[in-house]
Amino acid sequence: MASMPDVNEVETEDDYVHVRFNDPDQYDEIRTPDWAEEPAQSVSEGAEVRTGQQEGSDDWEVQSVLIDKHVGEDKAEEQAKEIVDKIQS
């Protein structure tokens, strides 16, 4: 099982709190996969998971989790960690 990535940044933008685990600039491609919807929604309604793939790699990793901004930044960070834990288990 992969280790839990560290949170790099928590920032409120538009309708979401962006909990960033990895810098988006390090990825060749970023997606919001359908398979991550269920674990995200089971923790926080409306949450989305963005995954990134580095150039030359077949592996995808969590880049960020978006949580509804009404949750607040502290709670959003907790929920994002819980979502990542569910995905990795």
RODO-2510 file (C-alpha; in nm, 4 decimals, decimal comma):
residues 89
     n   res          X          Y          Z
     1     m     0,0000     0,0000     0,0000
     2     a     0,1264     0,3477    -0,0871
     3     s     0,2007     0,5926     0,1910
     4     m    -0,0243     0,8911     0,2511
     5     p     0,1113     1,1907     0,0581
     6     d     0,1703     1,5119     0,2513
     7     v    -0,0584     1,8087     0,1932
     8     n     0,1395     2,0779     0,0103
     9     e    -0,1231     2,3529     0,0009
    10     v    -0,4804     2,4274     0,1048
    11     e    -0,6449     2,7111    -0,0857
    12     t    -1,0018     2,8279    -0,1404
    13     e    -1,0804     2,9106    -0,5046
    14     d    -1,4223     2,9641    -0,6609
    15     d    -1,6598     2,6972    -0,5226
    16     y    -1,3965     2,4615    -0,3801
    17     v    -1,1230     2,4252    -0,1257
    18     h    -0,8302     2,2804    -0,3222
    19     v    -0,6288     2,0429    -0,1064
    20     r    -0,3125     1,9910    -0,3099
    21     f    -0,0917     1,6933    -0,2408
    22     n     0,1370     1,7473    -0,5411
    23     d     0,2277     2,0401    -0,7652
    24     p     0,0160     2,0249    -1,0829
    25     d     0,3154     2,1419    -1,2885
    26     q     0,4947     1,8105    -1,2299
    27     y     0,2357     1,6223    -1,4356
    28     d     0,2089     1,5689    -1,8077
    29     e    -0,1640     1,4995    -1,7727
    30     i    -0,4287     1,5550    -1,5022
    31     r    -0,7694     1,3856    -1,4925
    32     t    -1,0753     1,3634    -1,2709
    33     p    -1,1386     0,9880    -1,2921
    34     d    -1,4901     0,8433    -1,2637
    35     w    -1,3685     0,5608    -1,0381
    36     a    -1,2705     0,8114    -0,7676
    37     e    -1,6189     0,9621    -0,7488
    38     e    -1,7620     0,7019    -0,5090
    39     p    -1,4892     0,7228    -0,2432
    40     a    -1,4881     1,1036    -0,2673
    41     q    -1,8672     1,1364    -0,2422
    42     s    -1,8815     0,8893     0,0487
    43     v    -1,6731     1,1323     0,2558
    44     s    -1,7875     1,4738     0,1302
    45     e    -2,0798     1,5492    -0,1006
    46     g    -1,9612     1,7154    -0,4214
    47     a    -1,5939     1,6291    -0,3672
    48     e    -1,3708     1,5577    -0,6670
    49     v    -1,0344     1,3866    -0,6954
    50     r    -0,7781     1,4928    -0,9530
    51     t    -0,5048     1,2496    -1,0456
    52     g    -0,1854     1,3209    -1,2343
    53     q     0,0508     1,1207    -1,4507
    54     q     0,4132     1,2199    -1,4968
    55     e     0,5647     1,2015    -1,8435
    56     g     0,7080     0,8565    -1,9119
    57     s     0,5210     0,6937    -1,6237
    58     d     0,2275     0,4539    -1,6280
    59     d     0,1340     0,5416    -1,2692
    60     w    -0,1349     0,7867    -1,1663
    61     e    -0,1273     0,9578    -0,8264
    62     v    -0,3568     1,1941    -0,6415
    63     q    -0,2695     1,5519    -0,7334
    64     s    -0,5496     1,7227    -0,5402
    65     v    -0,8904     1,6818    -0,3811
    66     l    -1,1570     1,9475    -0,4250
    67     i    -1,4045     1,9920    -0,1381
    68     d    -1,7070     2,2248    -0,1301
    69     k    -1,5845     2,5606     0,0061
    70     h    -1,8629     2,5772     0,2669
    71     v    -1,6854     2,2997     0,4593
    72     g    -1,3938     2,5308     0,5446
    73     e    -1,0224     2,4756     0,4925
    74     d    -0,9438     2,2801     0,8114
    75     k    -1,2303     2,0331     0,7673
    76     a    -1,1582     2,0086     0,3920
    77     e    -0,7996     1,9034     0,4647
    78     e    -0,9228     1,6304     0,7027
    79     q    -1,1787     1,5078     0,4482
    80     a    -0,9242     1,5094     0,1646
    81     k    -0,6890     1,2906     0,3690
    82     e    -0,9762     1,0525     0,4426
    83     i    -1,0621     1,0318     0,0708
    84     v    -0,7003     0,9580    -0,0249
    85     d    -0,6856     0,6907     0,2470
    86     k    -0,9993     0,5238     0,1025
    87     i    -0,8541     0,5321    -0,2498
    88     q    -0,5255     0,3799    -0,1385
    89     s    -0,6792     0,1037     0,0731
***
